[in-house]
Amino acid sequence: MKTKETIYDMVNQIARNDMIRENHMGVRKLSYEAFKRKTREHQIGFRENELKVFFYNHTNMLKLNDAKKGLIFFEGFRKEIMDELKQPIATSSTAPSGQMLTNLLRSEHIPYNNLLTNEA
């Protein structure tokens, strides 16, 4: 029986193979369409299999009540990140978009996970 990591590794390898194509000069290039498709499939699987929540309107969008729980963030730092996001924002800063909490395909949430990981 394969472990979850092995299955994810296989899925990622398939995605890489599908995304890479050779042009007429033999140079390997990424197919943007294939990348988007595989990324969406991966995030849908994550939402269904790991988060175990339903979607809103689009398969890569968390429902608002799940987004308010911070499910888009790493579970180990979720509370700290959500507490940080509730703090007042300096006038010189840009507020995170509402999609940061709901859209699994956006990358705005990634620095929050990395920031706390590096501080640990």
N, C-alpha and C positions, 0 to 999 in steps of 0.2 A: 504494500500500500504506500502510495506517495504522500509525502508531507505537504502541507500547504505551501511552504517555501518552494519546494520542487515544482509544484503546479504553477505558481507564479513565475518561477524562472522559465518554465516551458512557454507560458503565455507570452512573456516578454521577449523570448527568443523568436517566437513566431512573428510577433509584431515587428521586431527589427528586420527579420528576413523579408516581410511583406513591404516594409517601408523603403528598402534599399533597392534601387534599380540602376542598371548601367546605361549610360548615354552612348551615343555613337562613337565616342572616343575611348570607351572603356572605363570612364570615370564613374564611380558609384555616387549616386545622389539620393537624397531622401525625397520621397513623394509626400508632399504636404497633405494631400487628401487622405492618404493611407495613415499618416501620423495622426490626423484629427480623428479618424474613424477608430483607430486602435486606442487612442487616449480616452475617447468617450466610452468605448466598450469596457476598458479597465476601470474607469470611475463608476460606471453603472454596476459592475461586479462588486466593487468595493462598497458602494452604498447598499446593495442588496445583501451581500454575504457577510460583511464586517459590521456595518452600522445597523443593518436590519431595519431600515426605515423605507417608507414609501416616498415617491417623488411628487413634485408639484409641477404641473404643466409640461416640463421637459424632464427627460430621464436623468439628467445630470444636475437637477435643481432640488435642493432640500426643501421640505415644507418649512414654513416660517417657525412653527413651534419647535422643530428639530434644529433649525438654524440658531434660534435663541438659546439653545442648550450648548452651542459651540461645537457641534459634532464634526465640523470641518477641521477642527484643530486636534492635534495629538492628545490622546486621552490623558497621558501623564502630566500635561501642563495646561489642560483645558480650563480649569478653574482660575489659574493665575492669568491666563490670556484674557478670559472673559472679564475678570476684575480690572485688568489694564484697559480694556476697551471701554469700560464704563467711566473712566476718568475723563475730566474735562480736557478738551483739545486746545492746544495753544493756537492763537490766532494766526501765527506764522506757519502752522502745519496744515496739511490736507487731511480731511477726515476720510477714513476708509469708506469705500462704497458699500451699499447694502448688499451687493452681490458677493462681497467678500465672504459673507457668512452662508450664503445659499448656493452659489454656483461652484460645483466641484471642479469645473474645468478652468477656473480662474486661478491665478497664482498669487494674488494679494495676501493670502493667509500664510504662505510659506515662510516669509521672514519672521513672523511671530513664533512659529514652531522652532525655527533655527535659533532665534535670539535666546529663548529660554534654554534650549538644549546646550548652547555654548556657555551659558552662565552656570550651568550645573556642575 
